[in-house]
Amino acid sequence: MQPSAKVHLYDFRVRSNEAVGRDVFRMVMESPKLAGELAPGQFMNIAVPGDASHIVRIPLSFSGADSDAGTIELVYAVVGEGTRRLSKMGAGSGSTVVGPCGNGWRIAPGGRALAVAGGVGAPPVIAAARALVESGRDVDVILGAQTKDRLWGEKDARDLGASDVVVTTDDGSYGRRGFATQAMEDLLAQRDYDLVVTCGPSVMMAGVARLAEGAHVACQASLERMMTCGFGACSTCNVAMRAGGYKSCCMDGPVFDAEEVAW
């Protein structure tokens, strides 16, 4: 892994913060200096106001950063008290954010790439797909969700120039019924890829990693762990390695070579 960029504390102001699905929100924050520093796949640690007893920041990935506009787009799920308060932050409110944290996607020109996302793993995958398209690659995108009302990213994937966008839902309420890994199996049988990028539930990423390895395709996975401190001191985000030992998700990741991880 390459060392992450130097981390700083920044102020941010909320431009918009709206529901885009059931318990799924899209926030656009203004933080010009940070917007110019973030690389796809990195994350930020956000201080959410409203509860002085909540001293731990919330780590969140991002789906896009516009250095010219000075804005960053986050898409996140409300899963606890911290993200519930985050969803209540209206336009004009603000706080502080630490970033850019961790190591992101390793993007290089090449052949065709496949981006596979599950649930709220879509934001960093959309960021990766955009960077891959900008590097000159053809990119196919698979977006999986439990239900239609928890799906995000389809329009973004099409708008960024993805060659093919496949949507799956567990219950068949939209797109193809089934799992993202089933759609991946079909695409691997139809086309040649030289890179897979993925983020989502661990069980899904483990399946994506197995399929990529079986097809002899390089795979990068953005992992999610409880990153309590965000700078490698608390050891709550350890990732078991296939070769033995552990690495820190917040410092060595969150993006890892999938073949290195002990799924």
Phi and psi in degrees as GROMACS dihedral restraints (atoms count N, CA, C in turn):
[ dihedral_restraints ]
;  ai    aj    ak    al  type     phi  dphi    fc
    3     4     5     6     1   -83.3    20    10
    4     5     6     7     1   145.8    20    10
    6     7     8     9     1   -63.9    20    10
    7     8     9    10     1   145.0    20    10
    9    10    11    12     1   -72.6    20    10
   10    11    12    13     1   161.9    20    10
   12    13    14    15     1   -64.4    20    10
   13    14    15    16     1   161.5    20    10
   15    16    17    18     1   -63.7    20    10
   16    17    18    19     1   131.8    20    10
   18    19    20    21     1   -90.7    20    10
   19    20    21    22     1   138.2    20    10
   21    22    23    24     1  -134.8    20    10
   22    23    24    25     1   167.1    20    10
   24    25    26    27     1   -97.6    20    10
   25    26    27    28     1   127.8    20    10
   27    28    29    30     1  -125.7    20    10
   28    29    30    31     1   151.9    20    10
   30    31    32    33     1   -83.9    20    10
   31    32    33    34     1   152.3    20    10
   33    34    35    36     1  -141.8    20    10
   34    35    36    37     1   156.2    20    10
   36    37    38    39     1  -127.5    20    10
   37    38    39    40     1   137.6    20    10
   39    40    41    42     1   -79.7    20    10
   40    41    42    43     1   124.4    20    10
   42    43    44    45     1   -88.5    20    10
   43    44    45    46     1   -43.3    20    10
   45    46    47    48     1  -154.3    20    10
   46    47    48    49     1   156.2    20    10
   48    49    50    51     1  -158.8    20    10
   49    50    51    52     1    98.8    20    10
   51    52    53    54     1  -134.2    20    10
   52    53    54    55     1   151.0    20    10
   54    55    56    57     1   -69.3    20    10
   55    56    57    58     1   133.4    20    10
   57    58    59    60     1  -121.7    20    10
   58    59    60    61     1     8.4    20    10
   60    61    62    63     1   179.0    20    10
   61    62    63    64     1  -179.6    20    10
   63    64    65    66     1   -69.9    20    10
   64    65    66    67     1   112.4    20    10
   66    67    68    69     1    62.4    20    10
   67    68    69    70     1    23.2    20    10
   69    70    71    72     1  -121.8    20    10
   70    71    72    73     1   128.0    20    10
   72    73    74    75     1  -124.8    20    10
   73    74    75    76     1   151.5    20    10
   75    76    77    78     1  -119.0    20    10
   76    77    78    79     1   119.0    20    10
   78    79    80    81     1  -113.0    20    10
   79    80    81    82     1   135.8    20    10
   81    82    83    84     1  -110.4    20    10
   82    83    84    85     1   117.9    20    10
   84    85    86    87     1  -110.2    20    10
   85    86    87    88     1   148.2    20    10
   87    88    89    90     1  -100.4    20    10
   88    89    90    91     1   117.0    20    10
   90    91    92    93     1  -155.8    20    10
   91    92    93    94     1    80.8    20    10
   93    94    95    96     1   -54.8    20    10
   94    95    96    97     1   -43.6    20    10
   96    97    98    99     1   -67.4    20    10
   97    98    99   100     1   -44.2    20    10
   99   100   101   102     1   -66.6    20    10
  100   101   102   103     1   -38.6    20    10
  102   103   104   105     1   -58.1    20    10
  103   104   105   106     1   -30.8    20    10
  105   106   107   108     1   -83.4    20    10
  106   107   108   109     1    -9.2    20    10
  108   109   110   111     1  -103.4    20    10
  109   110   111   112     1   -26.0    20    10
  111   112   113   114     1   -67.9    20    10
  112   113   114   115     1   140.2    20    10
  114   115   116   117     1  -114.6    20    10
  115   116   117   118     1   146.3    20    10
  117   118   119   120     1   -52.4    20    10
  118   119   120   121     1   131.2    20    10
  120   121   122   123     1    98.9    20    10
  121   122   123   124     1   -16.9    20    10
  123   124   125   126     1   -76.2    20    10
  124   125   126   127     1   175.4    20    10
  126   127   128   129     1  -137.3    20    10
  127   128   129   130     1   174.0    20    10
  129   130   131   132     1  -128.7    20    10
  130   131   132   133     1   155.8    20    10
  132   133   134   135     1  -113.8    20    10
  133   134   135   136     1   115.0    20    10
  135   136   137   138     1  -105.2    20    10
  136   137   138   139     1   132.3    20    10
  138   139   140   141     1   -87.6    20    10
  139   140   141   142     1   116.7    20    10
  141   142   143   144     1   -99.4    20    10
  142   143   144   145     1   118.8    20    10
  144   145   146   147     1   -73.2    20    10
  145   146   147   148     1   166.1    20    10
  147   148   149   150     1   117.9    20    10
  148   149   150   151     1   -14.5    20    10
  150   151   152   153     1  -149.1    20    10
  151   152   153   154     1   102.6    20    10
  153   154   155   156     1   -63.4    20    10
  154   155   156   157     1   -20.9    20    10
  156   157   158   159     1   -79.8    20    10
  157   158   159   160     1   -13.8    20    10
  159   160   161   162     1   -89.8    20    10
  160   161   162   163     1    89.7    20    10
  162   163   164   165     1   -91.3    20    10
  163   164   165   166     1   -10.1    20    10
  165   166   167   168     1   -89.2    20    10
  166   167   168   169     1   132.2    20    10
  168   169   170   171     1   -75.4    20    10
  169   170   171   172     1   160.2    20    10
  171   172   173   174     1  -100.6    20    10
  172   173   174   175     1   119.7    20    10
  174   175   176   177     1   -80.7    20    10
  175   176   177   178     1   128.4    20    10
  177   178   179   180     1  -139.1    20    10
  178   179   180   181     1   139.6    20    10
  180   181   182   183     1   -82.3    20    10
  181   182   183   184     1   176.9    20    10
  183   184   185   186     1  -134.5    20    10
  184   185   186   187     1   156.2    20    10
  186   187   188   189     1  -100.1    20    10
  187   188   189   190     1   -18.5    20    10
  189   190   191   192     1  -169.7    20    10
  190   191   192   193     1   148.9    20    10
  192   193   194   195     1  -136.3    20    10
  193   194   195   196     1   132.0    20    10
  195   196   197   198     1  -115.0    20    10
  196   197   198   199     1   102.1    20    10
  198   199   200   201     1   -67.7    20    10
  199   200   201   202     1   -30.5    20    10
  201   202   203   204     1   -68.8    20    10
  202   203   204   205     1   -43.4    20    10
  204   205   206   207     1   -83.7    20    10
  205   206   207   208     1   -15.8    20    10
  207   208   209   210     1    73.3    20    10
  208   209   210   211     1    28.2    20    10
  210   211   212   213     1  -120.6    20    10
  211   212   213   214     1   156.5    20    10
  213   214   215   216     1  -132.3    20    10
  214   215   216   217     1   134.9    20    10
  216   217   218   219     1  -104.2    20    10
  217   218   219   220     1   127.0    20    10
  219   220   221   222     1  -116.7    20    10
  220   221   222   223     1   139.1    20    10
  222   223   224   225     1  -125.1    20    10
  223   224   225   226     1   122.6    20    10
  225   226   227   228     1  -141.5    20    10
  226   227   228   229     1   157.5    20    10
  228   229   230   231     1  -100.8    20    10
  229   230   231   232     1   142.9    20    10
  231   232   233   234     1   -82.8    20    10
  232   233   234   235     1   108.9    20    10
  234   235   236   237     1  -125.3    20    10
  235   236   237   238     1    -4.4    20    10
  237   238   239   240     1  -166.5    20    10
  238   239   240   241     1  -172.9    20    10
  240   241   242   243     1   -63.5    20    10
  241   242   243   244     1   -40.2    20    10
  243   244   245   246     1   -63.4    20    10
  244   245   246   247     1   -48.8    20    10
  246   247   248   249     1   -71.4    20    10
  247   248   249   250     1   -25.6    20    10
  249   250   251   252     1   -64.2    20    10
  250   251   252   253     1   -44.3    20    10
  252   253   254   255     1   -67.8    20    10
  253   254   255   256     1   -35.5    20    10
  255   256   257   258     1   -60.4    20    10
  256   257   258   259     1   -40.0    20    10
  258   259   260   261     1   -66.8    20    10
  259   260   261   262     1   -18.2    20    10
  261   262   263   264     1   -90.2    20    10
  262   263   264   265     1    -7.4    20    10
  264   265   266   267     1   -71.5    20    10
  265   266   267   268     1   118.4    20    10
  267   268   269   270     1   -94.0    20    10
  268   269   270   271     1   173.2    20    10
  270   271   272   273     1   -56.5    20    10
  271   272   273   274     1   133.0    20    10
  273   274   275   276     1    96.5    20    10
  274   275   276   277     1   -19.8    20    10
  276   277   278   279     1   -76.6    20    10
  277   278   279   280     1   164.7    20    10
  279   280   281   282     1  -159.0    20    10
  280   281   282   283     1   174.6    20    10
  282   283   284   285     1  -165.9    20    10
  283   284   285   286     1  -150.9    20    10
  285   286   287   288     1  -124.8    20    10
  286   287   288   289     1   156.1    20    10
  288   289   290   291     1  -140.6    20    10
  289   290   291   292     1   139.9    20    10
  291   292   293   294     1  -103.5    20    10
  292   293   294   295     1   132.1    20    10
  294   295   296   297     1   178.0    20    10
  295   296   297   298     1   179.3    20    10
  297   298   299   300     1   -76.6    20    10
  298   299   300   301     1   136.5    20    10
  300   301   302   303     1  -106.4    20    10
  301   302   303   304     1   145.1    20    10
  303   304   305   306     1    74.5    20    10
  304   305   306   307     1  -173.0    20    10
  306   307   308   309     1  -115.3    20    10
  307   308   309   310     1   134.0    20    10
  309   310   311   312     1   -98.5    20    10
  310   311   312   313     1  -160.5    20    10
  312   313   314   315     1   -66.4    20    10
  313   314   315   316     1   144.5    20    10
  315   316   317   318     1   -98.8    20    10
  316   317   318   319     1   100.8    20    10
  318   319   320   321     1   -99.6    20    10
  319   320   321   322     1   128.9    20    10
  321   322   323   324     1  -146.5    20    10
  322   323   324   325     1   151.0    20    10
  324   325   326   327     1   -59.4    20    10
  325   326   327   328     1   151.5    20    10
  327   328   329   330     1   177.8    20    10
  328   329   330   331     1  -147.3    20    10
  330   331   332   333     1   -88.1    20    10
  331   332   333   334     1  -142.2    20    10
  333   334   335   336     1   -85.1    20    10
  334   335   336   337     1   139.6    20    10
  336   337   338   339     1  -118.9    20    10
  337   338   339   340     1   154.4    20    10
  339   340   341   342     1  -123.2    20    10
  340   341   342   343     1   126.7    20    10
  342   343   344   345     1  -111.1    20    10
  343   344   345   346     1   123.7    20    10
  345   346   347   348     1  -122.6    20    10
  346   347   348   349     1   120.5    20    10
  348   349   350   351     1  -124.9    20    10
  349   350   351   352     1   146.9    20    10
  351   352   353   354     1  -128.3    20    10
  352   353   354   355     1   127.6    20    10
  354   355   356   357     1    57.8    20    10
  355   356   357   358     1  -133.7    20    10
  357   358   359   360     1   -82.4    20    10
  358   359   360   361     1    15.8    20    10
  360   361   362   363     1   -78.3    20    10
  361   362   363   364     1    -2.5    20    10
  363   364   365   366     1   -65.7    20    10
  364   365   366   367     1   -39.8    20    10
  366   367   368   369     1   -54.9    20    10
  367   368   369   370     1   -52.5    20    10
  369   370   371   372     1   -67.9    20    10
  370   371   372   373     1   -25.8    20    10
  372   373   374   375     1   -71.8    20    10
  373   374   375   376     1   -39.6    20    10
  375   376   377   378     1   -63.2    20    10
  376   377   378   379     1   -40.7    20    10
  378   379   380   381     1   -61.7    20    10
  379   380   381   382     1   -40.8    20    10
  381   382   383   384     1   -66.0    20    10
  382   383   384   385     1   -45.4    20    10
  384   385   386   387     1   -60.3    20    10
  385   386   387   388     1   -40.9    20    10
  387   388   389   390     1   -62.7    20    10
  388   389   390   391     1   -44.3    20    10
  390   391   392   393     1   -65.9    20    10
  391   392   393   394     1   -36.7    20    10
  393   394   395   396     1   -66.9    20    10
  394   395   396   397     1   -42.4    20    10
  396   397   398   399     1   -62.1    20    10
  397   398   399   400     1   -43.0    20    10
  399   400   401   402     1   -65.2    20    10
  400   401   402   403     1   -24.2    20    10
  402   403   404   405     1   -80.3    20    10
  403   404   405   406     1    -6.0    20    10
  405   406   407   408     1   102.1    20    10
  406   407   408   409     1     5.6    20    10
  408   409   410   411     1   -84.4    20    10
  409   410   411   412     1   154.0    20    10
  411   412   413   414     1   -83.2    20    10
  412   413   414   415     1   135.2    20    10
  414   415   416   417     1  -132.5    20    10
  415   416   417   418     1   128.8    20    10
  417   418   419   420     1  -102.6    20    10
  418   419   420   421     1   145.4    20    10
  420   421   422   423     1  -125.7    20    10
  421   422   423   424     1   132.3    20    10
  423   424   425   426     1  -114.0    20    10
  424   425   426   427     1   125.9    20    10
  426   427   428   429     1  -118.4    20    10
  427   428   429   430     1   119.9    20    10
  429   430   431   432     1  -112.2    20    10
  430   431   432   433     1   144.8    20    10
  432   433   434   435     1  -149.1    20    10
  433   434   435   436     1   161.2    20    10
  435   436   437   438     1   -66.4    20    10
  436   437   438   439     1   -45.9    20    10
  438   439   440   441     1  -142.8    20    10
  439   440   441   442     1   166.0    20    10
  441   442   443   444     1   -58.2    20    10
  442   443   444   445     1   -39.2    20    10
  444   445   446   447     1   -77.7    20    10
  445   446   447   448     1     0.5    20    10
  447   448   449   450     1  -114.1    20    10
  448   449   450   451     1    10.2    20    10
  450   451   452   453     1   -89.7    20    10
  451   452   453   454     1   135.6    20    10
  453   454   455   456     1  -141.4    20    10
  454   455   456   457     1   145.6    20    10
  456   457   458   459     1   116.7    20    10
  457   458   459   460     1   -11.4    20    10
  459   460   461   462     1   -63.3    20    10
  460   461   462   463     1   -50.4    20    10
  462   463   464   465     1   -62.0    20    10
  463   464   465   466     1   -41.7    20    10
  465   466   467   468     1   -61.5    20    10
  466   467   468   469     1   -41.7    20    10
  468   469   470   471     1   -63.5    20    10
  469   470   471   472     1   -41.3    20    10
  471   472   473   474     1   -68.9    20    10
  472   473   474   475     1   -41.9    20    10
  474   475   476   477     1   -65.3    20    10
  475   476   477   478     1   -32.5    20    10
  477   478   479   480     1   -78.0    20    10
  478   479   480   481     1    -9.8    20    10
  480   481   482   483     1   104.1    20    10
  481   482   483   484     1    21.1    20    10
  483   484   485   486     1   -60.0    20    10
  484   485   486   487     1   140.4    20    10
  486   487   488   489     1   -70.3    20    10
  487   488   489   490     1   -41.4    20    10
  489   490   491   492     1  -142.7    20    10
  490   491   492   493     1   134.5    20    10
  492   493   494   495     1  -123.5    20    10
  493   494   495   496     1   119.3    20    10
  495   496   497   498     1  -114.5    20    10
  496   497   498   499     1   127.9    20    10
  498   499   500   501     1  -111.8    20    10
  499   500   501   502     1   133.4    20    10
  501   502   503   504     1  -125.2    20    10
  502   503   504   505     1   146.0    20    10
  504   505   506   507     1  -130.1    20    10
  505   506   507   508     1   143.4    20    10
  507   508   509   510     1   -58.5    20    10
  508   509   510   511     1   -38.1    20    10
  510   511   512   513     1   -99.0    20    10
  511   512   513   514     1     1.0    20    10
  513   514   515   516     1    75.8    20    10
  514   515   516   517     1    14.8    20    10
  516   517   518   519     1   -72.1    20    10
  517   518   519   520     1   -14.0    20    10
  519   520   521   522     1  -161.4    20    10
  520   521   522   523     1   144.4    20    10
  522   523   524   525     1    66.6    20    10
  523   524   525   526     1  -144.8    20    10
  525   526   527   528     1   -88.7    20    10
  526   527   528   529     1   134.7    20    10
  528   529   530   531     1   -75.4    20    10
  529   530   531   532     1   130.6    20    10
  531   532   533   534     1   131.8    20    10
  532   533   534   535     1  -159.2    20    10
  534   535   536   537     1  -108.6    20    10
  535   536   537   538     1   158.3    20    10
  537   538   539   540     1   -60.3    20    10
  538   539   540   541     1   -34.1    20    10
  540   541   542   543     1   -66.3    20    10
  541   542   543   544     1   -31.6    20    10
  543   544   545   546     1   -67.6    20    10
  544   545   546   547     1   -40.5    20    10
  546   547   548   549     1   -65.1    20    10
  547   548   549   550     1   -36.3    20    10
  549   550   551   552     1   -64.2    20    10
  550   551   552   553     1   -41.8    20    10
  552   553   554   555     1   -56.4    20    10
  553   554   555   556     1   -42.9    20    10
  555   556   557   558     1   -65.4    20    10
  556   557   558   559     1   -43.7    20    10
  558   559   560   561     1   -67.6    20    10
  559   560   561   562     1   -37.4    20    10
  561   562   563   564     1   -62.5    20    10
  562   563   564   565     1   -31.2    20    10
  564   565   566   567     1   -75.7    20    10
  565   566   567   568     1   -20.9    20    10
  567   568   569   570     1   -98.4    20    10
  568   569   570   571     1   -30.0    20    10
  570   571   572   573     1  -138.5    20    10
  571   572   573   574     1   159.9    20    10
  573   574   575   576     1   -98.4    20    10
  574   575   576   577     1   132.7    20    10
  576   577   578   579     1  -124.7    20    10
  577   578   579   580     1   154.2    20    10
  579   580   581   582     1  -118.6    20    10
  580   581   582   583     1     1.5    20    10
  582   583   584   585     1  -156.3    20    10
  583   584   585   586     1   137.8    20    10
  585   586   587   588     1  -122.4    20    10
  586   587   588   589     1   134.5    20    10
  588   589   590   591     1  -120.7    20    10
  589   590   591   592     1   141.8    20    10
  591   592   593   594     1  -149.5    20    10
  592   593   594   595     1   149.3    20    10
  594   595   596   597     1  -154.5    20    10
  595   596   597   598     1   140.3    20    10
  597   598   599   600     1   160.9    20    10
  598   599   600   601     1  -160.8    20    10
  600   601   602   603     1   -57.4    20    10
  601   602   603   604     1   145.7    20    10
  603   604   605   606     1   -57.6    20    10
  604   605   606   607     1   -39.9    20    10
  606   607   608   609     1   -65.0    20    10
  607   608   609   610     1   -36.0    20    10
  609   610   611   612     1   -67.3    20    10
  610   611   612   613     1   -46.8    20    10
  612   613   614   615     1   -63.6    20    10
  613   614   615   616     1   -35.1    20    10
  615   616   617   618     1   -61.5    20    10
  616   617   618   619     1   -41.0    20    10
  618   619   620   621     1   -66.4    20    10
  619   620   621   622     1   -41.1    20    10
  621   622   623   624     1   -61.7    20    10
  622   623   624   625     1   -43.9    20    10
  624   625   626   627     1   -61.5    20    10
  625   626   627   628     1   -41.9    20    10
  627   628   629   630     1   -64.3    20    10
  628   629   630   631     1   -43.4    20    10
  630   631   632   633     1   -64.9    20    10
  631   632   633   634     1   -42.9    20    10
  633   634   635   636     1   -64.0    20    10
  634   635   636   637     1   -43.3    20    10
  636   637   638   639     1   -63.7    20    10
  637   638   639   640     1   -41.3    20    10
  639   640   641   642     1   -64.9    20    10
  640   641   642   643     1   -28.2    20    10
  642   643   644   645     1   -93.8    20    10
  643   644   645   646     1     2.6    20    10
  645   646   647   648     1    60.3    20    10
  646   647   648   649     1    43.7    20    10
  648   649   650   651     1  -115.8    20    10
  649   650   651   652     1   131.4    20    10
  651   652   653   654     1   -60.6    20    10
  652   653   654   655     1   141.4    20    10
  654   655   656   657     1  -136.8    20    10
  655   656   657   658     1   130.7    20    10
  657   658   659   660     1  -112.9    20    10
  658   659   660   661     1   135.4    20    10
  660   661   662   663     1  -125.7    20    10
  661   662   663   664     1   132.2    20    10
  663   664   665   666     1   -94.7    20    10
  664   665   666   667     1   112.0    20    10
  666   667   668   669     1   -92.1    20    10
  667   668   669   670     1   155.0    20    10
  669   670   671   672     1  -118.8    20    10
  670   671   672   673     1   126.6    20    10
  672   673   674   675     1  -137.7    20    10
  673   674   675   676     1   169.9    20    10
  675   676   677   678     1   -75.7    20    10
  676   677   678   679     1    92.0    20    10
  678   679   680   681     1   -91.4    20    10
  679   680   681   682     1    81.9    20    10
  681   682   683   684     1   -65.4    20    10
  682   683   684   685     1   -46.4    20    10
  684   685   686   687     1   -99.7    20    10
  685   686   687   688     1   -36.0    20    10
  687   688   689   690     1    88.0    20    10
  688   689   690   691     1     0.8    20    10
  690   691   692   693     1  -137.9    20    10
  691   692   693   694     1    27.0    20    10
  693   694   695   696     1    81.5    20    10
  694   695   696   697     1    12.9    20    10
  696   697   698   699     1   -94.9    20    10
  697   698   699   700     1   -27.0    20    10
  699   700   701   702     1   -95.5    20    10
  700   701   702   703     1   -15.7    20    10
  702   703   704   705     1    60.1    20    10
  703   704   705   706     1    28.5    20    10
  705   706   707   708     1   -92.1    20    10
  706   707   708   709     1    -8.0    20    10
  708   709   710   711     1  -116.0    20    10
  709   710   711   712     1    29.8    20    10
  711   712   713   714     1   -63.2    20    10
  712   713   714   715     1   143.3    20    10
  714   715   716   717     1  -119.6    20    10
  715   716   717   718     1   122.7    20    10
  717   718   719   720     1   -71.3    20    10
  718   719   720   721     1   134.6    20    10
  720   721   722   723     1  -100.6    20    10
  721   722   723   724     1   146.2    20    10
  723   724   725   726     1   -61.3    20    10
  724   725   726   727     1   -34.1    20    10
  726   727   728   729     1   -80.8    20    10
  727   728   729   730     1    -2.3    20    10
  729   730   731   732     1   107.3    20    10
  730   731   732   733     1   154.1    20    10
  732   733   734   735     1    79.5    20    10
  733   734   735   736     1  -172.2    20    10
  735   736   737   738     1  -134.8    20    10
  736   737   738   739     1   155.2    20    10
  738   739   740   741     1  -125.5    20    10
  739   740   741   742     1   159.6    20    10
  741   742   743   744     1   -87.9    20    10
  742   743   744   745     1   126.4    20    10
  744   745   746   747     1   -64.9    20    10
  745   746   747   748     1   -38.4    20    10
  747   748   749   750     1   -76.3    20    10
  748   749   750   751     1   -26.9    20    10
  750   751   752   753     1  -106.0    20    10
  751   752   753   754     1   -44.2    20    10
  753   754   755   756     1   -83.8    20    10
  754   755   756   757     1   -26.2    20    10
  756   757   758   759     1  -111.0    20    10
  757   758   759   760     1  -148.5    20    10
  759   760   761   762     1   -76.0    20    10
  760   761   762   763     1   -10.1    20    10
  762   763   764   765     1   -90.4    20    10
  763   764   765   766     1   125.5    20    10
  765   766   767   768     1  -124.9    20    10
  766   767   768   769     1   156.5    20    10
  768   769   770   771     1   -67.8    20    10
  769   770   771   772     1   122.8    20    10
  771   772   773   774     1   -60.5    20    10
  772   773   774   775     1   -30.8    20    10
  774   775   776   777     1   -70.8    20    10
  775   776   777   778     1   -15.4    20    10
  777   778   779   780     1   -82.7    20    10
  778   779   780   781     1   -20.1    20    10
  780   781   782   783     1   -86.0    20    10
  781   782   783   784     1   136.8    20    10
  783   784   785   786     1   -85.3    20    10
  784   785   786   787     1    89.2    20    10
